[in-house]
Amino acid sequence: MIGQANLNQGLYYLDSTLVKDITDFFPNVVLNYSKVDIDTWHYRLGHPARSITDQICKTFPYIQSKDSNVCDVYHFSKQHKLPFNKSDIISDNCFDVIHLDIWGPIAIPSVHGHRYFLTVVDDHSRHT
């Protein structure tokens, strides 16, 4: 046994006090590793907080720490749109009011090479 993990609220946490020297069990993995910076693990683990990445660097000394890692995901995830005002207006006929939305660029283009798409919804019939 190289360690023990305890279940806590649906996640298993490795008890670092019980972990023995990992080089005794996995010498090829530890000796043949390539130096990986913390950014790689930051992306792999779903963008954890700085305190978590600091703990990873302390626990695994072969992971290189960086003093300034700026993550764009933090900025994008903090952007919130204000809700639209509630509207009681209902159109009487088709094409009186239409709603448009353009979305993109998408990472994988369509068969024809398009990277954006347009959605059109008729307010009266709700057809797209």
Secondary structure, 3 states (H helix, E strand, C coil): CCCCEEEECCEEEECCCCCCCHHHHCHHHHHCCCCEEHHHHHHHCCCCCHHHHHHHHHHCCCEECCCCCCCHHHHHHCCCCCCCCCCCCCCCCCCCCEEEEEECCCCCCCCCCCCCEEEEEECCCCCC
